[in-house]
Amino acid sequence: MKIRLNVLNVLVGFSALALAALSATSWCQSVAVPPAEPASQSSQLEEVVVTAQRREEASSKVPITIAAYTGDMLQERSVSDEIDLESLVPGLTVKTGASTNQLDYAIRGQSLDAFSGSPPGVLPYMNDVAMPTHTESSVGFYDMGSIQVLKGPQGTLFGRNDTGGAVLFNTVQPNDQWGGYVDARFANYSLREYQGAVNIPVVPGILDVRLAGDSLQNTGYVQNLVNGIHLGDNDNQSGRVSIKYTPSATLSDIAVFQYNEARGTENNPLVYSVYSPGQKNSLGQVLNDNAYLFTGGAIVPYLALQQSRGYYDGEINAIPTHTANDSLFQNTTVFDVSADIQIKNIVGFSRSDSNSRNYFSGAPFQVLTVVNPVTGNGNQSFQWLKSDELQLLGHTDELKYIFGGYWSTSSDHQVNPLQFGPVPFFAYDYKTTDNSRAAFGQGTYDLSRLTTVNGLSFTAGIRYTWDVLGNQEEPQGIFFGAPSQSFQESAPSWQLGLQYQVTNEELLYIVNRGSWRAGGFTNADPAGNLNKFNAEQSHDVELGSKFSGQLFGRSTNLNIAVYEQITHNAQHDNYVNLNGIVTGVTANVPEANVKGAELNFEIVAVDWLRVGTNVAYTDAVFSEPVATVLGQPLVFTQYADTPRWTGAIFASARLPVPTSTGGMSVRADVYSQSTENFSSIDLPGTTLPAYTTVNLRYDWQNILQTKASVALYAKNLLNREYFAGGFALGATIGENLAIAGAPRTFGVDLNYKF
């Protein structure tokens, strides 16, 4: 009854909203205005083409919440890596926990913790191929065709089930035109980035090749006062080869090869809060005080010293290094059976190996270190994933449909060496596997003829997935010799939606989706299946309005959505002491409820000025908060990685310069978010303060009618200190850690197209 009443309230609110939108649109259309001159390209907002329903469509015609940006849009907004996406897409949290190299996404409360055996709640895809479950190295963006952020449960149309959303990265495809670009970016903190691409029509119309690459070096912005080493140095290289083969008008094949290499130091988190002996939380529970005991109480005055220094100076008695190598292969074959039917096959393979040394005291003390004292290796991660997806797409006058099958197999081998205070060195060494099979189908039927309501259509989709999950303890681990483990899961994902294209500019929709996130194993003791957790199930209702057209004679985009999402057996990680040994355990919280609203608005106020805002409100609670962890009850009191408010405003102005000079523009972006928890249980000192950042960019395109361009930019212009993420180890070691966000950065971006 509770969910029904909540949905009813949302429906009432949506109905009022829809009527208001329709009334406003109708009123605007009825106002007498002088005939407008044909608008230039610069006075029209760009309509981004997305693939959220596995076919190319305008974003404004797709009945779910999507944030989509082309490569040019990313450059205009100075978005150069994954962390930048957070300020670009309110409601998306790019989670940094153990370091800035360990990144995961959170949307609508669906998140993932560092060193978790849980699969992501939000999955990344490259060219429609699911990537490995955990990102161990931040990757810079280069030669991107588009990035799309899909919000809400996904499962019917994408390769893996997830409950929070999907982030789709699409690279630029080869074409028949010779050309390319080179780009050089320089900024403070010794940043030097060189990237470029060249498109080669080897046999025009038949064989095209595109080569792209990126090289990035920079000095970290946090200085280790012990040895003068900077934390967060990067020396990264990446190369990509894309080949398009079109032997006939009905057959095409695109193969993509990419290799990434990352070297540098970890932006190791610094101490954020410490618990003293006898300190209690709000539930009256005595808190862990290991960090205090291990350091003889010295960690407490050091915390005060760290806070007085600010965010960018710390002390760690070591060098936290990071190395990683990633490779991927993707192949997409498309065969047009007829003008109405298409067969598509998508093959993917990816591998990621990394080695990260972390020091989780965040201070010059030995509390918790992820380093093997004999080999010098840190946390080692070896992941690979193979997949194949076969699709049948088609359409008739009234029906658009897709059917298909999916297969994948993956392996995640983790070696976690730990030194915990005076406890002798030990290591976790285990390999988890996941074999997944799925069959799916989805269709959108035009109800106009049946109902006489022009523009009304209905969407229904279902996917059934079978997973076999396994765990094997490996030789370096403390549990080596334990029997191997495995279990099977299967469940449906679904989507039901009704959408009404009121006019060519206005879309109203309601959609109900259900999906699930597979269970698995953590690095806890496998005896008695203490390391096993179950799948989570989630469903939502989302109502929205999308407007893309002329409002008061000005080009406008206005998208509004409200939603409620219920999750059962929600997967949340917790770090605990198990018989004196540090471990991470994924718990199944019985029920969680997330409600929210999202707004995207952009308008060409005058021909030379665009303004807009993006706002997300998220109200996330554990409605049944008591989970069982290692046989004991544990209360989950707050949602991690989910600020209640996030938002951005921007203005972009074209400067009045002669055409012969080229094009000049300036853009200002302001991003703000409310406080953010980084623990899901009652641990004091795990809330990050609210913050606001300002970015500014000046572009001079086609300088003096040449193919050269230059941009000057500033990120965090006002040099506000803020935290990019936290690592809640309070229940394990008696202290919590946090990572500082980037300080003010000035840079120049030089580009030449040929």
N, C-alpha and C positions, 0 to 999 in steps of 0.2 A: 504494500500500500504506500509505503514511504516513497519508493521510486516513482510510482504512478502519480502521486501528488506533486512531486518535484517536477516531473516532466510536464504535468498539466500547467503548473505555474509558468514554466518556460514557454509552453505553447501559447498561453494567453499573452505573455510578453511579446512573443514573436508575431502573433497576429496583429497586435497593435503596431508593432514596428513595421510590418509589411504594409498595413493600411496607410501608415504615415508615409512610407517610401513611395507607394503607388500614388497617393494623393499629391505628394510633392512633385513626382515626375509628371503626372497629368497636368498639374498647375503650371509647371515650367513649360510644358509643351503648348499650353493654351495661350501663354503670354505673347502678345504681338511684338515682334522684334524686327528690325530692319534686316533685309537679306544679307547674309554674311558673305564676305569675300572668301574664295577658296583658301583654306588654311594651309600654311606651309607645314612641312614635316616637323619643324621645331615646335609648332603650336599644338601638336597632337601627342597624346600619351601613347607610348609604345605598347602594343598588345603582345604579351609574351605567349609563345606557343609552348604547351606543356604536354607531358606524356603520362599524366597521373592515371589515366584509364587505358594505358598501353597502346594508345593511338594519339596522333598529333591533333591537338585541339587548342583553341584559345582558352587561356586561363579563366576568363570571365564566363565561359560556358560549362565549366566543370563543377558539379554540385558538391564540392567539399572545400575545406579551407586549405589554400595553397599560397605560399610565398614563393614567387619565381622571379629569377633575375638572369638576364643574358650576360655574356662575357663583358660587353661594353658597359652594362650597368654596374657590374662588380668593379670595373676599373674606375668608373666615375665616382664610386663611393669609397674608394681606397680599400677595398676588401681584398686582402692578399693571402689569408690563411683561414683555417677553420675557426680559430678563436674570434676572428672578426665577424663571423656569422651571427654571434650572439647579439651584437648591437644592431645588426641589419634586420633580424627577425625577432621582434619581441614575442615572448612566449617560448622561445627556444633557448635552453641553457646549454652551453658548451662546457661540460663539467671537467675541471682540472682538479685532481685529487692528490695522488702521490707525486705528481710533477706535471709540468706543462706538456710533456710528451705523452702522457697517458690521458687521452681524451675520450669522452663519451658524451652522447647527446641526451638531453632530457626534454620532453614535451608533455605538457598536461599532466605533470606529476610522475610520468613513467621514466625511470632513471636506471642507473647502473653504478655500482661502486667499484673502486680499484681492488684488484686481487679477488674479484668475485667470480664464481663459477657460473653465474647466471648469464644467459644470453641477453643482448641489449634489448631494452624496451623500445628504442628507436634505432632502426637499421640504416646504415649507409649503403648506397648502391653506386657502382661506377658503370655507366653505359648499360643499365638494367641488370647488372650482375651483382649479387649480394657479396659484400666484402667480409673478411674475417671478423670474428665476434668482438674482438677488443682492439682498439687503435693504440698501438704502442709508440707511434711517432707522428707528430704533427706534420701535415703535408701542405706545402704551399700550392696555391692555385696557379695554373698556367694553361694557356690555350684552351680555356673552358668555353663550351658552347652555351651552357646554362647550368644553374643550380636551382633545384626545386625542393622546397620543404613542405611535405604533406603532413597534416596534423590529424591525430586521431588513430584508432585501431586500423591496422592494415593486415590483410591476409588473403583476400580473395584474388587479387591480381598480381601480387609480388611474391618473389620466390620463397621467402620465409615468413612465418607468422610473427607479428609483433603487436604490441598493445598501445604504443605511443605515437608512432608515425614513421616516416621514412625521409631520408635526405638523399636526393637523386643528383649525382654529379654526371654531367654529360660533356664529353670532350668534343672539340671541333672535328668534323668528319672531312676526309679528303674530298676535293671536287675537281672540276675540269679546268680551273683557272690557275695559271702560274702566278705565284706571289707568296707573300709572307710578311713577317715583321721581325724586328729586333727591339728589345726593350731593356733598359738599364735603370735600376733604382738605387739611389744612395740616400742614406739617412744617418742620424747620429747613432751611437752605439756601434760604430764601424760597420753599419749594414751596407752590404753590396749584393745586389741581386741582378743576375743577367738571365734573360729568357728570350726565347724566339721560336719561330716556326716557319717552315717553308712548305708550300704546296706544289707538288710536281706532277703534272699530267703526263705520265710515261707514255701511255697510249690513249689519247683523248677519247673519252666516251667509254673506254674499256678498263683501263688500269690507271689509278691515281694513287699517289703516295704522299703522306704528310709526315714530316719530321718535326718534333717539338722537344724542347728541353728547358731546364731551369737549373741555375746554380745560385745558392744562397749562402752567404757568410755573415755572421753578426756576433757581437759581443753581448753577453747577457747583462741585464740591467740591475741585478743584485750582486753585490761584491762580498766575497768571503774574506773577512778581515784577518782570518788566521793565516792565509797564504797568498792573498791578493788575487786569487782566481775568481773569475766571474761565473756566476751560476746562470745557466741558460744560454751558453755559447752554442752556435750552430755552424756546421759546415756540411751542407746538404746538396746533393746532386740528384737530378732526375732526368730521364730521357724517355721519349715515347715515339713509337713508329706505328702509323695507321695506314692500312692498305685497303683500298676499295677496288673490288674486281666486279665488273658488270659485263659478263659475256653475252647477254642478250637483254632485250627490253623487259623481260619478265623475271630475270634472275640477277641478284646482286649479293655480294658478300663483303663484309667489312671485318677485318682482323686488326686488333689493337694489342701491341706489346708495350709494357712499361716497366721500368726498373728504377727504384729509388734507393739511395744510400744516404744515411744520416750519421753524423759524427758530432760529438760535442759534450757538453756537460748538462746535467739535469738542473732545472730550476727548482732545487730542493726546497720543500716547504720549510718555513721557520716556525718557531714555537709561538702559539697563539693564546693558549690558556693552560693552566696547571692546577691540579687538585692537591690540597694539603691533607694531612692525616685527620680523619674524622669528618671531613667535609661531606655534606649530604646534598642530594638533589631535591627538587620540589616534592617528590614522592616519599621523602624521608629515608631514602636508601643511601648507605655509606658508599662513597665513590672510591674508585681505585686510586692509590697514591704511589704506585711503583716508581714513577719518575722522581718524586720527592725522596723516596727511600734510597734509590740507586745513586742519587747525587748528594746525599747527605743534606738535603734541603737547599742546595745551591741553585737548583733550577728556578726557585721562586724569585730571588733577587735578580737572576739573569733575565727572567721574563720582563721585569720592570726596566732593566737596561735595554732589552730589545725594543720595547715599546717606545722608549725615549729616543732611540736611534731613528725611528721611522721604518719604512717598509723596505728599504733598498740596501741595508747593511746587515750582515749576519755573521755568525761564527760557526763553522763546521770543521772538525779536525780531520778532514780528508777532502778528496776531490770526487764528487759524484759524477761519474762518466756515463755516457749514453752512446751506444752504437746500434744501428739497425739496418737491415737490408730487406727490401720488399720487391717482389716481382709479381706481375700479373699478365695473363693472356685472356683475351676475349674475342669471340668470333660470332658474328650475327649474320645469318643467311636468310634472305627473304625471297620467296618465290610467289609471283602473282599468278594464281591459277586462272583467274579471270579478272575483269574489272571490278568484281564485287567480292572476291574471295582471295585471301592471302595466307600463305603458310610461312611461319617464322620459327627459326631455331636459334637459341642463344646458348653458347657454350662458354664457361668461365673456369679459370684456374687462378688461384692466388696463393702466395706464400709470403710469410712475414717472420723474420728472425730478429730478435732484439736482446740486448744485454744492458741492464740498467742497475747502477750502484746507487742505493738510496740510504740516507742517514736520518732516521725518523725520531731524532731528539730535537732537530731543528736548532741545536745549540751545541757547544763544545763539550758534550758529555756522551758517554756510552749508555744509551737507553735501549734503542732498537735499531739495528743496522741490518740492511739487506745486502750483505757481502759475505762471500765465502773466504775465510781468512787463509785458506791454503791455496786456492786457485786465483783469488782476486775477482772472480766473477760475481756479478750481482744477480738480480732477478732475470732469469733467462726464459724467453717465451719463443716457442716454435709453433707456428700455426700454418695450416694449409686448408684450402677449401676447393673442391671440384663440384661443378654443377652443370646441369643441362636442362633446358626448358624448351618445350615444343608447343607452339601456339597455332591455332586456326582462327583467323580473324575474318569477319565478313559483314556485309550489310545488305539490307533490302530497302525498299522505300520507307518502311516503318520500323525496322529492327536493326540495331547494331549489336554484334555479339562477338565473344571471344571464348574459346574452349582450349584446354591445354593440359599438359602434365609437366611435373617438375621432379627432378631428382638431384640430390646433393649428398656429399659425404665430406666430413670435416674432422680435423684432429687439432687439439690444443694441448701442447706439452708445456707444462710450467715447472720450472725449477726455482724454488724460493728459499735461498739460504738465509738463516736468521741468527743473529746474536742478540739475545734478550737479557740485558743487564748481566748479572753474574751467572745466568743459566748457561751451561755448555752449548757450544755451537750445534745447531741442528738444521735440517733442511726438509722442505716438502718437495717431492719429486713425483709428479703424477701426470697422466695423460688421459684426457677425456675425448670421446668420439661421439659423433652425431651423424646418423644415417637417416635422411629424410626423403619421403616420397609424398607426392600430392597430385590430386586431380582437381581441376577447377573449371568453372564456367560462369560467365556473366553476360547479361544482355540489357539493353535499354530499348524499350518499346514506345513508339510515338502513339499516344492515346488520342491525338487530335480528331481522327476520323470517328473513333468509337464514342467519344464524349462530346464532340462538337466544340471542344475547348481548344482552340489553336495554341500550340506551344506546350501542351501538357504531356509529360512522358513519365515512364515508370522504369526503375532500374532494380534488378534482382541479381544477386551473385552468390555463389557458394564455393567453398574450397574444403576438401577433406584432406587432412595431413596425417601421415603415419611416421612417427619418429622412433628410432632405436638408439638409446643413449648408453654409453659405456664409460667405465673408469678403470684404469690400471695403475697401480702403484709401481714406480720405477726405482732403479737401484740406489740412487743417491738419497732417497727419502727415508724418513724415520718409520714409515709404515710399509716399507718394502717387504714382500712376502705375504701380505694380506691377499685374500682371494679377489680376483677381478669381479667387477660389478656390472650389471646391465639391467635395464628395464625398458618397457615399451609404452608409448603414449600415442593416442590418436584422438582427434577431435575436429569438429567443423569450424570454419570461419564463415561469416555471412555478411551480406549487405543488402538492405532494402531501402529504396529511396523514391521519393516523388518530387519531380522538379517541374516548374512552370516558367517557361520563357514568356513572360508577360509581354514584353516588346523585344525587339532585337537588342536593346540595351540593358534590359532588366531581367534577372533570373532570381526566382525564389525556390528554395528547396528545403526538404526535410529528409534526413537520412538516419537510419539505424544500422549500426555495425557491431559485429562481435568478432573477437579474435582471441588468441591465446599465445602465451610465451612458454616455451618448453621448460621442463624441469631439468635437473642435472645433479652435479656433484661439486662440492667445495673441497678445500684442502684440510678438512677436519678428519678426525679418526674414522676410518671406514668401518670399524667394528660396530656391529649393530646398525649399520646404515646411518650413523650419525652425520655423515657428510652428504646425505641425499636430501634434495628438496623437490617439491612437486610443481607441476605446471600451474601458471596463473591464468585465470579466465577473465575477460573484460568485455564489456559492451557499453555502447553510448547512444545517445540521441543528439543530433546536431541540427540546428535550424539556421538558415542563413539567407542573406540577400546579397546579390552581386549586381552592381551597376557599372557599366562601362560605356560612356557615350557623352552626349552634350547636356550639360546642366547650366541653365542661364546662358547658353551659347558658348560655354567653355568646356573643353575636353576634361572629363572627370572620371576617376575610378573611385567607387565607394563600396566596400565590402564589409558586411557585418555578420557575425556568427555568434550564437550562444549554444552551450552544450552542457550535458551532464554525463559523466562516465562512472560506472560502477565496476570495481575490480575485486574478484574473489581470489583468495590464496595469493595475495600480492607479494611478489618477491622483493625482499629488502635485506641487504647484507648488514651484519653486525660483527664487530671485532671483539673477541672474548679471550679470556684465559681458560684453557682447558688443561687441568692438572699442571698448572705452571707453565704451559706452552701457549704461545700466541697463535691464534688461528682466526680465520674469517668464516662465518657461518651464514648461509642464506636462509632466512626464515620465511615462512608463508604466513603473512598477516591475513586473518580471516576475511576482512572486507575493508575496502577503501572507497571514498567518494570524492570525486573531483568535479567541480562546476566552474564555469567561467564564461567570459565573453571576450570577443576580439574584434577590433576595428581597424580597417585600413582605408585611408582617405588620401587622395592625391588630385590636385586640380591645376590646370594651367590658368593661373589667376589673370595674367595678361600674357601677351605673346612671348615676352622675354622672361617671365617669372613662373616657376612651378613651386608649389608649396604642398606639404602633406604631413600626415601623422600616422603612426602605427601604435596601437595600444593593446595590451593583453592583461586581462584580470583573471587570476586563477585562485580558486578557493578549494584547497585540498585538505582533507581530514581522513583519519582512520576511524571509520564508523564502528568497526569491531576491532579494537586495537591490541588485544592480548594474543600473542603467538607463543608457541612452545619452542624453546631453543635448548637443545641438549637436555630435554626432559624437564626443563624449568620454564615457568611462565615469564614472558618478557612483554612489557607494555610499550607499544610504539605510539609516541605522543605527538609527533610533528612530522611534516613532510620535508624531506631534504631536496635541495636543488630546485626549489619551486618558489621563487619570489611571488608574492601576491600581486604586485604591480610591476610591469615592465612597459616601457614606451619610448618612442622616438618621435621627434619632429625634425623637419628639414625644410630648407629653401634652396632652390637652384636658379641662378639668374644668368641669362645670356647678356654679355656686355655689348654696348653699342659701338662697335668698331667697324671700319670699312671692310667690305667684302675682300678686297685685295690683301688685307692683313691676315686673314684666316678667321677662325672662330675662337672667341674667348668666353669663358664662363667661370663662375664661382659657385661653390656649394658649401653649405653649413649643415651639419648633422648634430643633434643633441640627443643623447641616449641617457635614460635614467631607469633605475630599478630600486624597489624597496628592499628591506632587509631579507636575507636569505639564510636559511638553516642548512648546515651540512651534516647533521646527524638526524636520524629518524627516532632516536630514543632520547630520554630526558638526561642529556649531558650539558651542564652549564658551560658557557663559553664556546658554544658551537653555532653562534649566529653572527653572520657577517653584516656590517653596517650598510645602509643604503648608499648609493653613490650616483653621480652624474658626470658624464664625460662629453666633451665638445670636440668635433672633428671639423676641419676646414680644408678645402681644396680649391686650387686655381688651375684651370686648364687652358692651354693655348693650342688649339687644334689646327693642323694644316698651315703651319707657319708660313706666311707670305706665299700662300698657294702651293706649298711643297707638300711632301708626304711625311714631313717631320712634325712632331708634337712634343710639348713639354708640359709637365704639371708640377706644381709646388703644393705640398700638403703638410698638415699638422694633425697628429692624432693626440687626443687628450690635451688639447690646447691649453687648458687652464692648469694642467699638471696636478690634477686631483689624485690623491692617494686612495687606492681601493684594493680590495682583495678579489682575485679571479676565481678562487675556490678554496675549499678546506678539506682536511683529512681528519675524520673523527676517530681518534685512537684512545679517547679518554677511558673507555671501559676496559682497555687492555693495558695501557702503560701509564695512565693517569695524566696525560697531557693531550692536547689537540693542536694541530698544525694548520697553517694557512699559507697560500701562495699569493704574493703581491701581483696586482695587475700592472700592465706596462705604464711607465711614466710618460711624460710629454716626449713626442717624437716629431722631429722636423725632417722632411725628405724632399727629394726631387726625382721625378720619373721622366725619363727620356725615351721617346718611341719613334721608330721610323718604319713605315710600311713600304713594301716594294712589290 
